[in-house]
Amino acid sequence: MKHCPRYQPPYPGGNPLRGLGEMMHDPYGLGFRIVAPDQPGPHYPCRHSAIYAVSLYPGLGLAQFSNPEGLVLPVVIPPANRPAFEKMMAGAYARQLRHLRGHGRFALRLTRMGAGRFAYCPPDRKKAMEGTFSSFVTYYLAPSLEETRFLQDGPSPKESGNGEPPTGPECPEYWRALYEEREALRAWLADDHPSPAMTDRASDLFPFPANSPALAANSSGHEPRAPIEDMEASAPWNHSA
């Protein structure tokens, strides 16, 4: 088996939600992290494993994390950490009411029941739970990532200061191997099966109070695209006021 370089996420930047990392569990150990635009190199964040948003349904204990592209990430919140995690959502950059974001292999498998309701059978339970799509709320855990430099943008520009050939992320060959490993991760997250997890109707976007790091959101009555098409371009800060 060919050895692949190990992806190393950058250290947390100034994101006020960086403490959430201690409350989440990455069961596959694939380096899922909340991304901040000011994270320094040479270990730049991976676009595919960046935690960009989470859709919560506290009443049923459901949480669905997604990356900037909208692919669902296999990240979980241990039950003991749920109250503290939900409390920290008051500091999210923006929220979208009545909205479930994400698609792919790890998306929640929800069965439509009509009238905006769904059924969901957790892996550890024999009886299905019922809920309403309108009870989901999506929280954005990072601001606009348009200016963020990702691993996918190329080898690190940092060069060796002693005249020696660059190593690690600065080495084109090393970067190429790491890039291919991360692309394989994306393909795995995407899967080939469409997700039935979509909202019947997404609400407008509502910003948080001015004393939080929330960004302005649209309140003009515009209805966002369906979650399966939810990309970074449709995030709250990219809607016109």
C-alpha positions as YAML, in Angstrom:
chain: A
units: angstrom
residues:
- id: 1
  name: MET
  ca: [0.00, 0.00, 0.00]
- id: 2
  name: LYS
  ca: [1.36, 3.40, -1.00]
- id: 3
  name: HIS
  ca: [2.17, 5.68, 1.90]
- id: 4
  name: CYS
  ca: [0.29, 8.98, 1.89]
- id: 5
  name: PRO
  ca: [1.45, 12.12, 3.63]
- id: 6
  name: ARG
  ca: [-0.49, 12.98, 6.76]
- id: 7
  name: TYR
  ca: [-2.74, 16.00, 6.53]
- id: 8
  name: GLN
  ca: [-2.01, 18.39, 9.37]
- id: 9
  name: PRO
  ca: [-4.60, 21.11, 10.02]
- id: 10
  name: PRO
  ca: [-3.30, 24.58, 10.92]
- id: 11
  name: TYR
  ca: [-3.50, 25.90, 14.43]
- id: 12
  name: PRO
  ca: [-6.76, 27.71, 15.22]
- id: 13
  name: GLY
  ca: [-6.85, 31.37, 14.28]
- id: 14
  name: GLY
  ca: [-8.87, 34.12, 15.88]
- id: 15
  name: ASN
  ca: [-12.26, 32.49, 15.28]
- id: 16
  name: PRO
  ca: [-14.34, 33.18, 18.42]
- id: 17
  name: LEU
  ca: [-15.83, 29.69, 18.03]
- id: 18
  name: ARG
  ca: [-12.51, 27.87, 18.08]
- id: 19
  name: GLY
  ca: [-13.45, 26.41, 21.48]
- id: 20
  name: LEU
  ca: [-16.06, 24.28, 19.71]
- id: 21
  name: GLY
  ca: [-13.29, 22.01, 18.52]
- id: 22
  name: GLU
  ca: [-12.99, 20.52, 22.00]
- id: 23
  name: MET
  ca: [-16.71, 19.69, 22.03]
- id: 24
  name: MET
  ca: [-16.81, 17.83, 18.72]
- id: 25
  name: HIS
  ca: [-15.61, 14.33, 17.92]
- id: 26
  name: ASP
  ca: [-13.91, 13.38, 14.65]
- id: 27
  name: PRO
  ca: [-14.42, 9.58, 14.75]
- id: 28
  name: TYR
  ca: [-12.43, 8.92, 11.57]
- id: 29
  name: GLY
  ca: [-9.51, 11.16, 12.57]
- id: 30
  name: LEU
  ca: [-9.53, 12.95, 9.20]
- id: 31
  name: GLY
  ca: [-8.67, 16.42, 10.45]
- id: 32
  name: PHE
  ca: [-12.05, 18.14, 10.42]
- id: 33
  name: ARG
  ca: [-11.62, 21.67, 11.80]
- id: 34
  name: ILE
  ca: [-13.42, 25.00, 11.96]
- id: 35
  name: VAL
  ca: [-11.63, 27.32, 9.55]
- id: 36
  name: ALA
  ca: [-10.68, 30.93, 10.22]
- id: 37
  name: PRO
  ca: [-9.58, 33.19, 7.32]
- id: 38
  name: ASP
  ca: [-6.48, 34.34, 9.22]
- id: 39
  name: GLN
  ca: [-4.99, 30.90, 9.83]
- id: 40
  name: PRO
  ca: [-1.27, 31.01, 8.96]
- id: 41
  name: GLY
  ca: [0.74, 28.59, 6.86]
- id: 42
  name: PRO
  ca: [2.57, 26.51, 6.01]
- id: 43
  name: HIS
  ca: [-0.19, 24.06, 6.97]
- id: 44
  name: TYR
  ca: [-3.16, 25.59, 5.21]
- id: 45
  name: PRO
  ca: [-6.67, 24.24, 5.82]
- id: 46
  name: CYS
  ca: [-8.22, 21.68, 3.52]
- id: 47
  name: ARG
  ca: [-11.38, 22.91, 1.83]
- id: 48
  name: HIS
  ca: [-12.98, 19.47, 1.98]
- id: 49
  name: SER
  ca: [-12.48, 18.89, 5.72]
- id: 50
  name: ALA
  ca: [-13.23, 22.47, 6.79]
- id: 51
  name: ILE
  ca: [-16.24, 22.69, 9.11]
- id: 52
  name: TYR
  ca: [-18.28, 25.57, 7.72]
- id: 53
  name: ALA
  ca: [-21.79, 25.11, 9.10]
- id: 54
  name: VAL
  ca: [-23.92, 22.90, 11.32]
- id: 55
  name: SER
  ca: [-27.66, 22.24, 11.12]
- id: 56
  name: LEU
  ca: [-29.24, 21.51, 14.50]
- id: 57
  name: TYR
  ca: [-32.52, 20.01, 15.65]
- id: 58
  name: PRO
  ca: [-32.06, 20.15, 19.45]
- id: 59
  name: GLY
  ca: [-35.44, 18.55, 20.18]
- id: 60
  name: LEU
  ca: [-34.34, 15.32, 18.46]
- id: 61
  name: GLY
  ca: [-30.62, 15.62, 19.19]
- id: 62
  name: LEU
  ca: [-29.73, 15.87, 15.48]
- id: 63
  name: ALA
  ca: [-26.65, 17.69, 14.19]
- id: 64
  name: GLN
  ca: [-25.38, 17.77, 10.61]
- id: 65
  name: PHE
  ca: [-22.00, 19.39, 9.90]
- id: 66
  name: SER
  ca: [-21.03, 20.47, 6.38]
- id: 67
  name: ASN
  ca: [-18.02, 21.91, 4.57]
- id: 68
  name: PRO
  ca: [-17.98, 25.00, 2.29]
- id: 69
  name: GLU
  ca: [-19.14, 22.90, -0.67]
- id: 70
  name: GLY
  ca: [-22.10, 21.53, 1.28]
- id: 71
  name: LEU
  ca: [-20.79, 17.99, 1.77]
- id: 72
  name: VAL
  ca: [-21.78, 16.52, 5.12]
- id: 73
  name: LEU
  ca: [-18.89, 15.65, 7.45]
- id: 74
  name: PRO
  ca: [-18.92, 12.66, 9.84]
- id: 75
  name: VAL
  ca: [-18.48, 14.87, 12.92]
- id: 76
  name: VAL
  ca: [-20.53, 14.20, 16.04]
- id: 77
  name: ILE
  ca: [-21.29, 16.00, 19.29]
- id: 78
  name: PRO
  ca: [-21.03, 13.71, 22.33]
- id: 79
  name: PRO
  ca: [-24.28, 13.89, 24.35]
- id: 80
  name: ALA
  ca: [-22.48, 15.35, 27.38]
- id: 81
  name: ASN
  ca: [-21.26, 18.29, 25.27]
- id: 82
  name: ARG
  ca: [-24.57, 19.14, 23.61]
- id: 83
  name: PRO
  ca: [-25.82, 21.78, 26.09]
- id: 84
  name: ALA
  ca: [-22.55, 23.73, 26.01]
- id: 85
  name: PHE
  ca: [-22.30, 23.38, 22.22]
- id: 86
  name: GLU
  ca: [-25.82, 24.68, 21.66]
- id: 87
  name: LYS
  ca: [-25.16, 27.59, 24.02]
- id: 88
  name: MET
  ca: [-22.13, 28.65, 21.97]
- id: 89
  name: MET
  ca: [-24.28, 28.90, 18.85]
- id: 90
  name: ALA
  ca: [-25.22, 32.38, 20.08]
- id: 91
  name: GLY
  ca: [-21.76, 33.40, 18.85]
- id: 92
  name: ALA
  ca: [-22.16, 31.95, 15.34]
- id: 93
  name: TYR
  ca: [-21.54, 34.28, 12.42]
- id: 94
  name: ALA
  ca: [-25.06, 33.87, 11.07]
- id: 95
  name: ARG
  ca: [-28.01, 31.53, 11.21]
- id: 96
  name: GLN
  ca: [-30.64, 30.32, 8.78]
- id: 97
  name: LEU
  ca: [-33.97, 29.31, 10.23]
- id: 98
  name: ARG
  ca: [-35.99, 26.35, 8.91]
- id: 99
  name: HIS
  ca: [-33.00, 25.12, 6.95]
- id: 100
  name: LEU
  ca: [-31.12, 21.83, 6.72]
- id: 101
  name: ARG
  ca: [-27.79, 22.19, 4.90]
- id: 102
  name: GLY
  ca: [-25.75, 19.40, 3.36]
- id: 103
  name: HIS
  ca: [-25.69, 16.33, 1.13]
- id: 104
  name: GLY
  ca: [-23.52, 13.31, 0.47]
- id: 105
  name: ARG
  ca: [-22.60, 10.01, 2.09]
- id: 106
  name: PHE
  ca: [-23.11, 11.13, 5.69]
- id: 107
  name: ALA
  ca: [-26.26, 13.23, 5.25]
- id: 108
  name: LEU
  ca: [-29.16, 12.38, 7.52]
- id: 109
  name: ARG
  ca: [-31.44, 9.85, 5.84]
- id: 110
  name: LEU
  ca: [-34.83, 11.41, 6.39]
- id: 111
  name: THR
  ca: [-38.06, 9.97, 5.01]
- id: 112
  name: ARG
  ca: [-40.65, 12.51, 3.94]
- id: 113
  name: MET
  ca: [-44.07, 11.99, 5.46]
- id: 114
  name: GLY
  ca: [-45.87, 14.95, 3.91]
- id: 115
  name: ALA
  ca: [-47.03, 18.22, 5.46]
- id: 116
  name: GLY
  ca: [-43.41, 19.19, 6.12]
- id: 117
  name: ARG
  ca: [-42.76, 16.20, 8.38]
- id: 118
  name: PHE
  ca: [-40.11, 13.48, 8.25]
- id: 119
  name: ALA
  ca: [-39.21, 10.22, 9.94]
- id: 120
  name: TYR
  ca: [-35.71, 9.31, 11.04]
- id: 121
  name: CYS
  ca: [-34.49, 6.02, 12.50]
- id: 122
  name: PRO
  ca: [-31.21, 6.43, 14.47]
- id: 123
  name: PRO
  ca: [-28.71, 3.58, 14.11]
- id: 124
  name: ASP
  ca: [-28.97, 2.77, 17.82]
- id: 125
  name: ARG
  ca: [-32.76, 2.70, 17.99]
- id: 126
  name: LYS
  ca: [-35.41, 0.39, 16.56]
- id: 127
  name: LYS
  ca: [-38.20, 2.96, 16.59]
- id: 128
  name: ALA
  ca: [-38.20, 5.92, 14.21]
- id: 129
  name: MET
  ca: [-38.42, 9.51, 15.41]
- id: 130
  name: GLU
  ca: [-40.65, 12.07, 13.74]
- id: 131
  name: GLY
  ca: [-39.98, 15.74, 13.24]
- id: 132
  name: THR
  ca: [-40.62, 18.79, 11.07]
- id: 133
  name: PHE
  ca: [-38.19, 20.21, 8.52]
- id: 134
  name: SER
  ca: [-38.99, 23.71, 9.74]
- id: 135
  name: SER
  ca: [-37.44, 22.92, 13.13]
- id: 136
  name: PHE
  ca: [-33.91, 22.74, 11.71]
- id: 137
  name: VAL
  ca: [-31.67, 25.79, 12.10]
- id: 138
  name: THR
  ca: [-28.34, 26.11, 10.29]
- id: 139
  name: TYR
  ca: [-25.52, 27.99, 12.03]
- id: 140
  name: TYR
  ca: [-22.51, 29.28, 10.07]
- id: 141
  name: LEU
  ca: [-19.32, 28.75, 12.07]
- id: 142
  name: ALA
  ca: [-17.00, 30.81, 9.88]
- id: 143
  name: PRO
  ca: [-17.29, 34.09, 7.98]
- id: 144
  name: SER
  ca: [-16.93, 34.35, 4.23]
- id: 145
  name: LEU
  ca: [-14.04, 32.14, 3.09]
- id: 146
  name: GLU
  ca: [-13.44, 33.91, -0.24]
- id: 147
  name: GLU
  ca: [-10.09, 35.29, 0.94]
- id: 148
  name: THR
  ca: [-9.00, 32.12, 2.74]
- id: 149
  name: ARG
  ca: [-6.02, 30.29, 1.31]
- id: 150
  name: PHE
  ca: [-6.69, 26.55, 1.23]
- id: 151
  name: LEU
  ca: [-4.35, 23.64, 0.69]
- id: 152
  name: GLN
  ca: [-6.05, 23.12, -2.67]
- id: 153
  name: ASP
  ca: [-4.72, 26.51, -3.87]
- id: 154
  name: GLY
  ca: [-1.19, 25.14, -4.34]
- id: 155
  name: PRO
  ca: [2.05, 24.46, -2.43]
- id: 156
  name: SER
  ca: [2.82, 26.73, 0.49]
- id: 157
  name: PRO
  ca: [4.71, 29.85, -0.69]
- id: 158
  name: LYS
  ca: [6.99, 29.61, 2.35]
- id: 159
  name: GLU
  ca: [10.53, 28.64, 1.33]
- id: 160
  name: SER
  ca: [13.44, 27.22, 3.25]
- id: 161
  name: GLY
  ca: [15.67, 29.95, 4.63]
- id: 162
  name: ASN
  ca: [18.91, 27.95, 4.54]
- id: 163
  name: GLY
  ca: [19.09, 27.36, 0.80]
- id: 164
  name: GLU
  ca: [17.96, 23.75, 1.12]
- id: 165
  name: PRO
  ca: [15.18, 22.39, -1.11]
- id: 166
  name: PRO
  ca: [11.71, 22.96, 0.39]
- id: 167
  name: THR
  ca: [10.12, 20.13, 2.35]
- id: 168
  name: GLY
  ca: [6.65, 19.38, 3.64]
- id: 169
  name: PRO
  ca: [3.81, 21.55, 2.31]
- id: 170
  name: GLU
  ca: [6.33, 23.79, 0.49]
- id: 171
  name: CYS
  ca: [7.54, 20.90, -1.68]
- id: 172
  name: PRO
  ca: [5.48, 20.51, -4.92]
- id: 173
  name: GLU
  ca: [5.80, 16.72, -4.86]
- id: 174
  name: TYR
  ca: [4.72, 16.51, -1.24]
- id: 175
  name: TRP
  ca: [1.85, 18.91, -1.88]
- id: 176
  name: ARG
  ca: [0.68, 16.90, -4.91]
- id: 177
  name: ALA
  ca: [0.52, 13.68, -2.90]
- id: 178
  name: LEU
  ca: [-1.36, 15.47, -0.11]
- id: 179
  name: TYR
  ca: [-3.71, 17.09, -2.63]
- id: 180
  name: GLU
  ca: [-4.58, 13.73, -4.17]
- id: 181
  name: GLU
  ca: [-5.22, 12.22, -0.73]
- id: 182
  name: ARG
  ca: [-7.60, 15.09, 0.09]
- id: 183
  name: GLU
  ca: [-9.39, 14.73, -3.27]
- id: 184
  name: ALA
  ca: [-9.98, 11.07, -2.45]
- id: 185
  name: LEU
  ca: [-11.51, 12.25, 0.82]
- id: 186
  name: ARG
  ca: [-13.86, 14.56, -1.07]
- id: 187
  name: ALA
  ca: [-14.98, 11.76, -3.39]
- id: 188
  name: TRP
  ca: [-15.65, 9.56, -0.34]
- id: 189
  name: LEU
  ca: [-17.71, 12.28, 1.35]
- id: 190
  name: ALA
  ca: [-19.70, 12.96, -1.83]
- id: 191
  name: ASP
  ca: [-20.60, 9.31, -2.49]
- id: 192
  name: ASP
  ca: [-22.69, 8.33, -5.51]
- id: 193
  name: HIS
  ca: [-26.09, 8.25, -3.84]
- id: 194
  name: PRO
  ca: [-28.25, 11.39, -3.69]
- id: 195
  name: SER
  ca: [-29.40, 12.44, -0.26]
- id: 196
  name: PRO
  ca: [-33.14, 12.72, 0.41]
- id: 197
  name: ALA
  ca: [-32.41, 15.18, 3.20]
- id: 198
  name: MET
  ca: [-33.80, 18.47, 1.93]
- id: 199
  name: THR
  ca: [-36.00, 21.12, 3.43]
- id: 200
  name: ASP
  ca: [-39.49, 21.75, 2.10]
- id: 201
  name: ARG
  ca: [-38.89, 25.44, 2.42]
- id: 202
  name: ALA
  ca: [-35.98, 27.49, 3.69]
- id: 203
  name: SER
  ca: [-36.63, 30.65, 5.65]
- id: 204
  name: ASP
  ca: [-35.00, 34.02, 5.32]
- id: 205
  name: LEU
  ca: [-31.69, 34.62, 7.01]
- id: 206
  name: PHE
  ca: [-31.61, 36.33, 10.40]
- id: 207
  name: PRO
  ca: [-28.40, 37.86, 11.78]
- id: 208
  name: PHE
  ca: [-27.43, 37.65, 15.41]
- id: 209
  name: PRO
  ca: [-27.40, 40.74, 17.68]
- id: 210
  name: ALA
  ca: [-24.90, 43.49, 16.99]
- id: 211
  name: ASN
  ca: [-22.80, 42.55, 20.02]
- id: 212
  name: SER
  ca: [-21.97, 39.18, 18.46]
- id: 213
  name: PRO
  ca: [-19.67, 38.64, 15.44]
- id: 214
  name: ALA
  ca: [-22.70, 38.03, 13.25]
- id: 215
  name: LEU
  ca: [-22.79, 39.37, 9.73]
- id: 216
  name: ALA
  ca: [-25.69, 41.11, 8.09]
- id: 217
  name: ALA
  ca: [-28.23, 38.83, 6.45]
- id: 218
  name: ASN
  ca: [-30.99, 39.16, 3.96]
- id: 219
  name: SER
  ca: [-34.50, 39.90, 5.19]
- id: 220
  name: SER
  ca: [-36.09, 40.78, 1.88]
- id: 221
  name: GLY
  ca: [-38.15, 37.61, 1.60]
- id: 222
  name: HIS
  ca: [-35.68, 35.87, -0.73]
- id: 223
  name: GLU
  ca: [-35.89, 32.09, -0.50]
- id: 224
  name: PRO
  ca: [-32.45, 30.42, -0.60]
- id: 225
  name: ARG
  ca: [-31.68, 27.48, -2.83]
- id: 226
  name: ALA
  ca: [-32.31, 23.92, -1.72]
- id: 227
  name: PRO
  ca: [-29.61, 22.52, 0.60]
- id: 228
  name: ILE
  ca: [-28.33, 20.09, -2.02]
- id: 229
  name: GLU
  ca: [-27.23, 23.13, -4.02]
- id: 230
  name: ASP
  ca: [-26.11, 25.11, -0.98]
- id: 231
  name: MET
  ca: [-22.61, 26.30, -1.75]
- id: 232
  name: GLU
  ca: [-20.50, 29.08, -0.26]
- id: 233
  name: ALA
  ca: [-22.02, 31.54, -2.74]
- id: 234
  name: SER
  ca: [-25.38, 31.22, -1.02]
- id: 235
  name: ALA
  ca: [-24.08, 31.94, 2.48]
- id: 236
  name: PRO
  ca: [-25.66, 34.86, 4.37]
- id: 237
  name: TRP
  ca: [-22.86, 37.36, 3.73]
- id: 238
  name: ASN
  ca: [-23.15, 36.85, -0.03]
- id: 239
  name: HIS
  ca: [-26.81, 37.88, -0.22]
- id: 240
  name: SER
  ca: [-27.57, 41.46, -1.09]
- id: 241
  name: ALA
  ca: [-29.26, 43.50, 1.59]
...
